[in-house]
Amino acid sequence: MTRSKRMQPVADVARNRQEDAARKMGDRQRELNKQLERLDELSSYRSEYARRFEEGPENMTGMNVRDYRLFLSRLNQAIEEQARRVEQARRELEQSKGKWTASRVRNDAIHKVMDRFREDEKREARRREQAQEDELGQRGRRRED
């Protein structure tokens, strides 16, 4: 069995790892997008409620004002928590990009080695063919003598 054929299972594993890393990176990107969307929604809610409060606090009773401020405070806390989730999702995406990059580099390196093995095998096959042709040519000349 040739070296390139013996190396094929290693190349298959490297390719599978790269594909898996790419899939995970895609999952992490989708998760980040989802977390960003939630943060945008919460920020929009806060802006809308803050605008309403600024436009009409005179129509509210003291209890309503207190409840409204409490609600806005809780909304701000939710936004802070969501911002932490966004940052965590960003870190996970960056880690997954690093793993994907490393797996791609390894996969590329293995394929370069396999290409070199194949070229060596082709060169060796050509050398053997040439040696056989030379030997046949010499046999033919000996018979002519």
GUGU-642210 format. One record per atom (N, C-alpha, C): x, y, z; chain; atom name. Coordinates in steps of 0.001 Angstrom, whole numbers. Layout:
N
r east->X north->Y up->Z mol->A atom->CA;
...
# end
This chain:
145
r east->852 north->-1174 up->0 mol->A atom->N;
r east->0 north->0 up->0 mol->A atom->CA;
r east->901 north->1242 up->0 mol->A atom->C;
r east->506 north->2211 up->-804 mol->A atom->N;
r east->1309 north->3425 up->-934 mol->A atom->CA;
r east->1157 north->4301 up->311 mol->A atom->C;
r east->2131 north->5189 up->482 mol->A atom->N;
r east->2070 north->6096 up->1635 mol->A atom->CA;
r east->841 north->6994 up->1553 mol->A atom->C;
r east->486 north->7436 up->355 mol->A atom->N;
r east->-683 north->8322 up->232 mol->A atom->CA;
r east->-1964 north->7585 up->624 mol->A atom->C;
r east->-2061 north->6289 up->295 mol->A atom->N;
r east->-3256 north->5523 up->678 mol->A atom->CA;
r east->-3280 north->5255 up->2181 mol->A atom->C;
r east->-2108 north->5027 up->2759 mol->A atom->N;
r east->-2048 north->4826 up->4208 mol->A atom->CA;
r east->-2414 north->6112 up->4953 mol->A atom->C;
r east->-2151 north->7237 up->4325 mol->A atom->N;
r east->-2408 north->8533 up->4956 mol->A atom->CA;
r east->-3869 north->8956 up->4803 mol->A atom->C;
r east->-4614 north->8308 up->3917 mol->A atom->N;
r east->-5989 north->8715 up->3632 mol->A atom->CA;
r east->-6888 north->8741 up->4872 mol->A atom->C;
r east->-6838 north->7752 up->5761 mol->A atom->N;
r east->-7692 north->7832 up->6959 mol->A atom->CA;
r east->-7381 north->9060 up->7825 mol->A atom->C;
r east->-6112 north->9423 up->7888 mol->A atom->N;
r east->-5732 north->10618 up->8652 mol->A atom->CA;
r east->-6340 north->11857 up->7994 mol->A atom->C;
r east->-6286 north->11909 up->6678 mol->A atom->N;
r east->-6865 north->13034 up->5941 mol->A atom->CA;
r east->-8381 north->13087 up->6139 mol->A atom->C;
r east->-9012 north->11927 up->6151 mol->A atom->N;
r east->-10464 north->11884 up->6369 mol->A atom->CA;
r east->-10833 north->12421 up->7750 mol->A atom->C;
r east->-10072 north->12033 up->8756 mol->A atom->N;
r east->-10330 north->12516 up->10117 mol->A atom->CA;
r east->-10132 north->14030 up->10167 mol->A atom->C;
r east->-9073 north->14525 up->9564 mol->A atom->N;
r east->-8798 north->15969 up->9562 mol->A atom->CA;
r east->-9924 north->16724 up->8861 mol->A atom->C;
r east->-10387 north->16185 up->7720 mol->A atom->N;
r east->-11486 north->16831 up->6999 mol->A atom->CA;
r east->-12759 north->16843 up->7853 mol->A atom->C;
r east->-13045 north->15722 up->8513 mol->A atom->N;
r east->-14237 north->15650 up->9369 mol->A atom->CA;
r east->-14150 north->16636 up->10527 mol->A atom->C;
r east->-12958 north->16769 up->11089 mol->A atom->N;
r east->-12786 north->17715 up->12193 mol->A atom->CA;
r east->-12968 north->19147 up->11709 mol->A atom->C;
r east->-12468 north->19440 up->10523 mol->A atom->N;
r east->-12640 north->20789 up->9981 mol->A atom->CA;
r east->-14114 north->21068 up->9712 mol->A atom->C;
r east->-14810 north->20107 up->9135 mol->A atom->N;
r east->-16240 north->20288 up->8876 mol->A atom->CA;
r east->-17020 north->20461 up->10170 mol->A atom->C;
r east->-16663 north->19678 up->11183 mol->A atom->N;
r east->-17324 north->19791 up->12484 mol->A atom->CA;
r east->-17060 north->21163 up->13097 mol->A atom->C;
r east->-15819 north->21621 up->13013 mol->A atom->N;
r east->-15471 north->22945 up->13541 mol->A atom->CA;
r east->-16226 north->24045 up->12791 mol->A atom->C;
r east->-16381 north->23894 up->11487 mol->A atom->N;
r east->-17121 north->24881 up->10692 mol->A atom->CA;
r east->-18598 north->24891 up->11095 mol->A atom->C;
r east->-19141 north->23706 up->11318 mol->A atom->N;
r east->-20543 north->23608 up->11751 mol->A atom->CA;
r east->-20731 north->24285 up->13113 mol->A atom->C;
r east->-19820 north->24020 up->14030 mol->A atom->N;
r east->-19911 north->24633 up->15357 mol->A atom->CA;
r east->-19753 north->26145 up->15271 mol->A atom->C;
r east->-18865 north->26602 up->14409 mol->A atom->N;
r east->-18683 north->28039 up->14246 mol->A atom->CA;
r east->-19973 north->28665 up->13713 mol->A atom->C;
r east->-20627 north->28004 up->12785 mol->A atom->N;
r east->-21911 north->28490 up->12275 mol->A atom->CA;
r east->-22971 north->28545 up->13364 mol->A atom->C;
r east->-22979 north->27510 up->14216 mol->A atom->N;
r east->-23923 north->27499 up->15341 mol->A atom->CA;
r east->-23661 north->28671 up->16276 mol->A atom->C;
r east->-22391 north->28920 up->16550 mol->A atom->N;
r east->-22020 north->30028 up->17443 mol->A atom->CA;
r east->-22398 north->31380 up->16831 mol->A atom->C;
r east->-22249 north->31502 up->15526 mol->A atom->N;
r east->-22615 north->32752 up->14853 mol->A atom->CA;
r east->-24122 north->32971 up->14935 mol->A atom->C;
r east->-24887 north->31898 up->14721 mol->A atom->N;
r east->-26342 north->32010 up->14824 mol->A atom->CA;
r east->-26762 north->32373 up->16254 mol->A atom->C;
r east->-26085 north->31777 up->17241 mol->A atom->N;
r east->-26400 north->32087 up->18642 mol->A atom->CA;
r east->-26097 north->33553 up->18944 mol->A atom->C;
r east->-24973 north->34048 up->18464 mol->A atom->N;
r east->-24638 north->35458 up->18671 mol->A atom->CA;
r east->-25704 north->36350 up->18035 mol->A atom->C;
r east->-26099 north->36025 up->16827 mol->A atom->N;
r east->-27130 north->36819 up->16139 mol->A atom->CA;
r east->-28435 north->36827 up->16942 mol->A atom->C;
r east->-28792 north->35663 up->17486 mol->A atom->N;
r east->-30020 north->35564 up->18277 mol->A atom->CA;
r east->-29913 north->36425 up->19536 mol->A atom->C;
r east->-28771 north->36375 up->20204 mol->A atom->N;
r east->-28579 north->37164 up->21424 mol->A atom->CA;
r east->-28572 north->38660 up->21114 mol->A atom->C;
r east->-27959 north->39039 up->19995 mol->A atom->N;
r east->-27966 north->40447 up->19583 mol->A atom->CA;
r east->-29383 north->40925 up->19283 mol->A atom->C;
r east->-30148 north->40072 up->18653 mol->A atom->N;
r east->-31541 north->40425 up->18336 mol->A atom->CA;
r east->-32342 north->40645 up->19619 mol->A atom->C;
r east->-32137 north->39784 up->20610 mol->A atom->N;
r east->-32837 north->39951 up->21890 mol->A atom->CA;
r east->-32426 north->41256 up->22568 mol->A atom->C;
r east->-31129 north->41561 up->22502 mol->A atom->N;
r east->-30654 north->42810 up->23099 mol->A atom->CA;
r east->-31286 north->44010 up->22407 mol->A atom->C;
r east->-31369 north->43957 up->21099 mol->A atom->N;
r east->-32016 north->45046 up->20351 mol->A atom->CA;
r east->-33482 north->45196 up->20750 mol->A atom->C;
r east->-34169 north->44066 up->20897 mol->A atom->N;
r east->-35579 north->44115 up->21290 mol->A atom->CA;
r east->-35733 north->44756 up->22666 mol->A atom->C;
r east->-34917 north->44315 up->23615 mol->A atom->N;
r east->-35000 north->44883 up->24966 mol->A atom->CA;
r east->-34687 north->46377 up->24957 mol->A atom->C;
r east->-33686 north->46764 up->24199 mol->A atom->N;
r east->-33321 north->48188 up->24112 mol->A atom->CA;
r east->-34454 north->48995 up->23491 mol->A atom->C;
r east->-35110 north->48432 up->22498 mol->A atom->N;
r east->-36255 north->49118 up->21877 mol->A atom->CA;
r east->-37395 north->49276 up->22874 mol->A atom->C;
r east->-37668 north->48206 up->23633 mol->A atom->N;
r east->-38722 north->48292 up->24650 mol->A atom->CA;
r east->-38399 north->49389 up->25649 mol->A atom->C;
r east->-37155 north->49404 up->26110 mol->A atom->N;
r east->-36764 north->50409 up->27100 mol->A atom->CA;
r east->-36939 north->51819 up->26535 mol->A atom->C;
r east->-36478 north->52011 up->25304 mol->A atom->N;
r east->-36617 north->53331 up->24677 mol->A atom->CA;
r east->-38077 north->53736 up->24561 mol->A atom->C;
r east->-38901 north->52808 up->24156 mol->A atom->N;
r east->-40335 north->53104 up->24002 mol->A atom->CA;
r east->-40981 north->53443 up->25354 mol->A atom->C;
r east->-40701 north->52634 up->26367 mol->A atom->N;
r east->-41290 north->52896 up->27683 mol->A atom->CA;
r east->-40743 north->54187 up->28291 mol->A atom->C;
r east->-39458 north->54452 up->28102 mol->A atom->N;
r east->-38869 north->55702 up->28622 mol->A atom->CA;
r east->-39502 north->56903 up->27924 mol->A atom->C;
r east->-39722 north->56801 up->26626 mol->A atom->N;
r east->-40361 north->57883 up->25870 mol->A atom->CA;
r east->-41769 north->58129 up->26395 mol->A atom->C;
r east->-42527 north->57064 up->26619 mol->A atom->N;
r east->-43895 north->57197 up->27131 mol->A atom->CA;
r east->-43902 north->57849 up->28509 mol->A atom->C;
r east->-42937 north->57456 up->29322 mol->A atom->N;
r east->-42865 north->58013 up->30670 mol->A atom->CA;
r east->-42567 north->59506 up->30614 mol->A atom->C;
r east->-41648 north->59886 up->29741 mol->A atom->N;
r east->-41283 north->61304 up->29624 mol->A atom->CA;
r east->-42429 north->62131 up->29054 mol->A atom->C;
r east->-43240 north->61513 up->28190 mol->A atom->N;
r east->-44343 north->62254 up->27570 mol->A atom->CA;
r east->-45516 north->62484 up->28517 mol->A atom->C;
r east->-45730 north->61543 up->29445 mol->A atom->N;
r east->-46957 north->61698 up->30215 mol->A atom->CA;
r east->-46899 north->61322 up->31668 mol->A atom->C;
r east->-45881 north->61701 up->32421 mol->A atom->N;
r east->-45897 north->61321 up->33840 mol->A atom->CA;
r east->-46926 north->62095 up->34652 mol->A atom->C;
r east->-47387 north->63242 up->34118 mol->A atom->N;
r east->-48354 north->64035 up->34888 mol->A atom->CA;
r east->-49715 north->63331 up->34982 mol->A atom->C;
r east->-49998 north->62413 up->34065 mol->A atom->N;
r east->-51272 north->61697 up->34106 mol->A atom->CA;
r east->-51217 north->60484 up->35034 mol->A atom->C;
r east->-50069 north->60225 up->35613 mol->A atom->N;
r east->-49897 north->59032 up->36441 mol->A atom->CA;
r east->-49999 north->59389 up->37917 mol->A atom->C;
r east->-50502 north->58425 up->38666 mol->A atom->N;
r east->-50515 north->58588 up->40118 mol->A atom->CA;
r east->-49126 north->58260 up->40643 mol->A atom->C;
r east->-48881 north->58573 up->41888 mol->A atom->N;
r east->-47581 north->58275 up->42501 mol->A atom->CA;
r east->-47247 north->56801 up->42440 mol->A atom->C;
r east->-48261 north->55969 up->42624 mol->A atom->N;
r east->-48061 north->54521 up->42584 mol->A atom->CA;
r east->-47681 north->54079 up->41181 mol->A atom->C;
r east->-48341 north->54630 up->40187 mol->A atom->N;
r east->-48033 north->54277 up->38804 mol->A atom->CA;
r east->-46617 north->54705 up->38425 mol->A atom->C;
r east->-46218 north->55889 up->38879 mol->A atom->N;
r east->-44873 north->56379 up->38578 mol->A atom->CA;
r east->-43840 north->55448 up->39207 mol->A atom->C;
r east->-44081 north->55075 up->40458 mol->A atom->N;
r east->-43155 north->54164 up->41143 mol->A atom->CA;
r east->-43078 north->52827 up->40411 mol->A atom->C;
r east->-44242 north->52285 up->40045 mol->A atom->N;
r east->-44270 north->51006 up->39325 mol->A atom->CA;
r east->-43575 north->51118 up->37968 mol->A atom->C;
r east->-43784 north->52216 up->37300 mol->A atom->N;
r east->-43167 north->52433 up->35985 mol->A atom->CA;
r east->-41651 north->52493 up->36110 mol->A atom->C;
r east->-41180 north->53234 up->37125 mol->A atom->N;
r east->-39728 north->53321 up->37343 mol->A atom->CA;
r east->-39153 north->51962 up->37720 mol->A atom->C;
r east->-39873 north->51220 up->38518 mol->A atom->N;
r east->-39448 north->49876 up->38891 mol->A atom->CA;
r east->-39363 north->48985 up->37643 mol->A atom->C;
r east->-40381 north->49116 up->36793 mol->A atom->N;
r east->-40382 north->48338 up->35558 mol->A atom->CA;
r east->-39178 north->48706 up->34685 mol->A atom->C;
r east->-38918 north->50008 up->34539 mol->A atom->N;
r east->-37755 north->50448 up->33748 mol->A atom->CA;
r east->-36444 north->49963 up->34361 mol->A atom->C;
r east->-36378 north->49946 up->35680 mol->A atom->N;
r east->-35182 north->49459 up->36359 mol->A atom->CA;
r east->-34967 north->47971 up->36054 mol->A atom->C;
r east->-36039 north->47219 up->36102 mol->A atom->N;
r east->-35950 north->45776 up->35783 mol->A atom->CA;
r east->-35589 north->45568 up->34308 mol->A atom->C;
r east->-36121 north->46404 up->33480 mol->A atom->N;
r east->-35792 north->46320 up->32056 mol->A atom->CA;
r east->-34308 north->46631 up->31838 mol->A atom->C;
r east->-33788 north->47620 up->32564 mol->A atom->N;
r east->-32354 north->47927 up->32474 mol->A atom->CA;
r east->-31502 north->46751 up->32949 mol->A atom->C;
r east->-31944 north->46095 up->34013 mol->A atom->N;
r east->-31224 north->44915 up->34503 mol->A atom->CA;
r east->-31240 north->43797 up->33452 mol->A atom->C;
r east->-32394 north->43615 up->32821 mol->A atom->N;
r east->-32508 north->42590 up->31773 mol->A atom->CA;
r east->-31579 north->42922 up->30607 mol->A atom->C;
r east->-31468 north->44198 up->30282 mol->A atom->N;
r east->-30576 north->44619 up->29193 mol->A atom->CA;
r east->-29123 north->44349 up->29569 mol->A atom->C;
r east->-28757 north->44650 up->30810 mol->A atom->N;
r east->-27386 north->44375 up->31255 mol->A atom->CA;
r east->-27084 north->42878 up->31190 mol->A atom->C;
r east->-28022 north->42072 up->31642 mol->A atom->N;
r east->-27840 north->40613 up->31584 mol->A atom->CA;
r east->-27731 north->40151 up->30135 mol->A atom->C;
r east->-28568 north->40697 up->29289 mol->A atom->N;
r east->-28525 north->40313 up->27872 mol->A atom->CA;
r east->-27211 north->40742 up->27244 mol->A atom->C;
r east->-26690 north->41893 up->27628 mol->A atom->N;
r east->-25391 north->42343 up->27112 mol->A atom->CA;
r east->-24294 north->41371 up->27529 mol->A atom->C;
r east->-24382 north->40829 up->28746 mol->A atom->N;
r east->-23402 north->39812 up->29179 mol->A atom->CA;
r east->-23531 north->38553 up->28328 mol->A atom->C;
r east->-24755 north->38175 up->28006 mol->A atom->N;
r east->-24960 north->37004 up->27148 mol->A atom->CA;
r east->-24381 north->37233 up->25760 mol->A atom->C;
r east->-24539 north->38441 up->25254 mol->A atom->N;
r east->-23976 north->38777 up->23945 mol->A atom->CA;
r east->-22462 north->38648 up->23986 mol->A atom->C;
r east->-21840 north->39175 up->25026 mol->A atom->N;
r east->-20380 north->39084 up->25138 mol->A atom->CA;
r east->-19918 north->37640 up->25261 mol->A atom->C;
r east->-20665 north->36833 up->26012 mol->A atom->N;
r east->-20332 north->35408 up->26131 mol->A atom->CA;
r east->-20450 north->34735 up->24764 mol->A atom->C;
r east->-21497 north->35046 up->24036 mol->A atom->N;
r east->-21674 north->34467 up->22697 mol->A atom->CA;
r east->-20539 north->34909 up->21771 mol->A atom->C;
r east->-20085 north->36142 up->21902 mol->A atom->N;
r east->-18953 north->36629 up->21090 mol->A atom->CA;
r east->-17681 north->35869 up->21421 mol->A atom->C;
r east->-17444 north->35661 up->22720 mol->A atom->N;
r east->-16240 north->34903 up->23125 mol->A atom->CA;
r east->-16290 north->33484 up->22587 mol->A atom->C;
r east->-17459 north->32854 up->22672 mol->A atom->N;
r east->-17602 north->31486 up->22168 mol->A atom->CA;
r east->-17399 north->31436 up->20656 mol->A atom->C;
r east->-17888 north->32446 up->19955 mol->A atom->N;
r east->-17679 north->32499 up->18508 mol->A atom->CA;
r east->-16194 north->32647 up->18193 mol->A atom->C;
r east->-15506 north->33516 up->18909 mol->A atom->N;
r east->-14068 north->33702 up->18671 mol->A atom->CA;
r east->-13294 north->32418 up->18948 mol->A atom->C;
r east->-13655 north->31717 up->20015 mol->A atom->N;
r east->-13001 north->30442 up->20316 mol->A atom->CA;
r east->-13250 north->29440 up->19197 mol->A atom->C;
r east->-14473 north->29414 up->18730 mol->A atom->N;
r east->-14810 north->28459 up->17685 mol->A atom->CA;
r east->-14117 north->28818 up->16372 mol->A atom->C;
r east->-13934 north->30114 up->16106 mol->A atom->N;
r east->-13173 north->30524 up->14913 mol->A atom->CA;
r east->-11730 north->30054 up->15025 mol->A atom->C;
r east->-11167 north->30180 up->16215 mol->A atom->N;
r east->-9798 north->29716 up->16424 mol->A atom->CA;
r east->-9668 north->28214 up->16199 mol->A atom->C;
r east->-10634 north->27451 up->16701 mol->A atom->N;
r east->-10603 north->25992 up->16501 mol->A atom->CA;
r east->-10767 north->25649 up->15030 mol->A atom->C;
r east->-11660 north->26372 up->14357 mol->A atom->N;
r east->-11852 north->26100 up->12933 mol->A atom->CA;
r east->-10576 north->26427 up->12156 mol->A atom->C;
r east->-9957 north->27555 up->12469 mol->A atom->N;
r east->-8730 north->27943 up->11774 mol->A atom->CA;
r east->-7641 north->26892 up->11989 mol->A atom->C;
r east->-7498 north->26448 up->13224 mol->A atom->N;
r east->-6481 north->25425 up->13517 mol->A atom->CA;
r east->-6777 north->24133 up->12768 mol->A atom->C;
r east->-8042 north->23737 up->12709 mol->A atom->N;
r east->-8383 north->22493 up->12010 mol->A atom->CA;
r east->-8178 north->22648 up->10502 mol->A atom->C;
r east->-8435 north->23839 up->9978 mol->A atom->N;
r east->-8216 north->24078 up->8549 mol->A atom->CA;
r east->-6729 north->24036 up->8213 mol->A atom->C;
r east->-5912 north->24641 up->9064 mol->A atom->N;
r east->-4462 north->24630 up->8842 mol->A atom->CA;
r east->-3951 north->23186 up->8865 mol->A atom->C;
r east->-4413 north->22414 up->9836 mol->A atom->N;
r east->-3980 north->21007 up->9939 mol->A atom->CA;
r east->-4441 north->20220 up->8706 mol->A atom->C;
r east->-5682 north->20425 up->8320 mol->A atom->N;
r east->-6214 north->19727 up->7150 mol->A atom->CA;
r east->-5411 north->20086 up->5897 mol->A atom->C;
r east->-5117 north->21358 up->5723 mol->A atom->N;
r east->-4330 north->21795 up->4569 mol->A atom->CA;
r east->-2934 north->21171 up->4589 mol->A atom->C;
r east->-2325 north->21123 up->5766 mol->A atom->N;
r east->-985 north->20555 up->5887 mol->A atom->CA;
r east->-999 north->19069 up->5533 mol->A atom->C;
r east->-1995 north->18362 up->6001 mol->A atom->N;
r east->-2095 north->16924 up->5693 mol->A atom->CA;
r east->-2276 north->16722 up->4195 mol->A atom->C;
r east->-3088 north->17553 up->3569 mol->A atom->N;
r east->-3293 north->17412 up->2124 mol->A atom->CA;
r east->-2028 north->17753 up->1339 mol->A atom->C;
r east->-1249 north->18694 up->1824 mol->A atom->N;
r east->25 north->18988 up->1154 mol->A atom->CA;
r east->966 north->17804 up->1262 mol->A atom->C;
r east->1004 north->17172 up->2420 mol->A atom->N;
r east->1851 north->15979 up->2591 mol->A atom->CA;
r east->1378 north->14879 up->1646 mol->A atom->C;
r east->64 north->14699 up->1583 mol->A atom->N;
r east->-468 north->13653 up->686 mol->A atom->CA;
r east->-147 north->13975 up->-772 mol->A atom->C;
r east->-249 north->15234 up->-1158 mol->A atom->N;
r east->102 north->15623 up->-2532 mol->A atom->CA;
r east->1569 north->15322 up->-2809 mol->A atom->C;
r east->2434 north->15608 up->-1834 mol->A atom->N;
r east->3858 north->15328 up->-1999 mol->A atom->CA;
r east->4089 north->13817 up->-2125 mol->A atom->C;
r east->3393 north->13034 up->-1296 mol->A atom->N;
r east->3508 north->11575 up->-1388 mol->A atom->CA;
r east->3089 north->11096 up->-2782 mol->A atom->C;
r east->1977 north->11634 up->-3288 mol->A atom->N;
r east->1502 north->11218 up->-4615 mol->A atom->CA;
r east->2512 north->11585 up->-5694 mol->A atom->C;
r east->3077 north->12775 up->-5593 mol->A atom->N;
r east->4100 north->13172 up->-6576 mol->A atom->CA;
r east->5314 north->12258 up->-6488 mol->A atom->C;
r east->5732 north->11937 up->-5270 mol->A atom->N;
r east->6858 north->11005 up->-5093 mol->A atom->CA;
r east->6523 north->9647 up->-5697 mol->A atom->C;
r east->5296 north->9197 up->-5492 mol->A atom->N;
r east->4872 north->7903 up->-6029 mol->A atom->CA;
r east->4848 north->7934 up->-7557 mol->A atom->C;
r east->4386 north->9027 up->-8134 mol->A atom->N;
r east->4376 north->9152 up->-9597 mol->A atom->CA;
r east->5797 north->9166 up->-10140 mol->A atom->C;
r east->6683 north->9921 up->-9473 mol->A atom->N;
r east->8091 north->9972 up->-9897 mol->A atom->CA;
r east->8726 north->8589 up->-9835 mol->A atom->C;
r east->8434 north->7878 up->-8756 mol->A atom->N;
r east->8988 north->6525 up->-8591 mol->A atom->CA;
r east->8435 north->5593 up->-9661 mol->A atom->C;
r east->7161 north->5714 up->-9977 mol->A atom->N;
r east->6569 north->4864 up->-11023 mol->A atom->CA;
r east->7200 north->5181 up->-12372 mol->A atom->C;
r east->7417 north->6479 up->-12663 mol->A atom->N;
r east->8072 north->6847 up->-13931 mol->A atom->CA;
r east->9505 north->6322 up->-13972 mol->A atom->C;
r east->10190 north->6408 up->-12840 mol->A atom->N;
r east->11565 north->5910 up->-12779 mol->A atom->CA;
r east->11601 north->4401 up->-13033 mol->A atom->C;
r east->10666 north->3657 up->-12441 mol->A atom->N;
r east->10606 north->2202 up->-12659 mol->A atom->CA;
r east->10299 north->1886 up->-14125 mol->A atom->C;
r east->9333 north->2625 up->-14688 mol->A atom->N;
r east->8995 north->2408 up->-16096 mol->A atom->CA;
r east->10203 north->2681 up->-16985 mol->A atom->C;
r east->10910 north->3749 up->-16701 mol->A atom->N;
r east->12087 north->4085 up->-17491 mol->A atom->CA;
r east->13145 north->3003 up->-17345 mol->A atom->C;
r east->13310 north->2504 up->-16119 mol->A atom->N;
r east->14299 north->1439 up->-15891 mol->A atom->CA;
r east->13902 north->187 up->-16665 mol->A atom->C;
r east->12615 north->-136 up->-16682 mol->A atom->N;
r east->12158 north->-1311 up->-17425 mol->A atom->CA;
r east->12379 north->-1124 up->-18924 mol->A atom->C;
r east->12059 north->70 up->-19417 mol->A atom->N;
r east->12266 north->344 up->-20835 mol->A atom->CA;
r east->13747 north->275 up->-21196 mol->A atom->C;
r east->14592 north->805 up->-20320 mol->A atom->N;
r east->16041 north->742 up->-20562 mol->A atom->CA;
r east->16509 north->-704 up->-20582 mol->A atom->C;
r east->16004 north->-1504 up->-19662 mol->A atom->N;
r east->16411 north->-2909 up->-19599 mol->A atom->CA;
r east->15945 north->-3655 up->-20845 mol->A atom->C;
r east->14705 north->-3370 up->-21277 mol->A atom->N;
r east->14206 north->-4027 up->-22490 mol->A atom->CA;
r east->15021 north->-3590 up->-23700 mol->A atom->C;
r east->15392 north->-2336 up->-23736 mol->A atom->N;
r east->16205 north->-1841 up->-24843 mol->A atom->CA;
r east->17575 north->-2496 up->-24857 mol->A atom->C;
r east->18165 north->-2691 up->-23701 mol->A atom->N;
r east->19472 north->-3334 up->-23627 mol->A atom->CA;
r east->19376 north->-4796 up->-24020 mol->A atom->C;
r east->18318 north->-5467 up->-23632 mol->A atom->N;
r east->18127 north->-6871 up->-24023 mol->A atom->CA;
r east->18002 north->-6986 up->-25531 mol->A atom->C;
r east->17273 north->-6038 up->-26102 mol->A atom->N;
r east->17099 north->-6061 up->-27557 mol->A atom->CA;
r east->18419 north->-5840 up->-28269 mol->A atom->C;
r east->19276 north->-4989 up->-27748 mol->A atom->N;
r east->20584 north->-4750 up->-28361 mol->A atom->CA;
r east->21505 north->-5946 up->-28210 mol->A atom->C;
r east->21412 north->-6646 up->-27111 mol->A atom->N;
r east->22255 north->-7814 up->-26897 mol->A atom->CA;
r east->21893 north->-8906 up->-27888 mol->A atom->C;
r east->20621 north->-9029 up->-28169 mol->A atom->N;
r east->20190 north->-10056 up->-29111 mol->A atom->CA;
r east->20670 north->-9748 up->-30532 mol->A atom->C;
r east->20730 north->-8450 up->-30821 mol->A atom->N;
r east->21178 north->-8038 up->-32158 mol->A atom->CA;
r east->22670 north->-8292 up->-32327 mol->A atom->C;
r east->23400 north->-8321 up->-31253 mol->A atom->N;
r east->24853 north->-8504 up->-31344 mol->A atom->CA;
r east->25212 north->-9882 up->-31674 mol->A atom->C;
# end
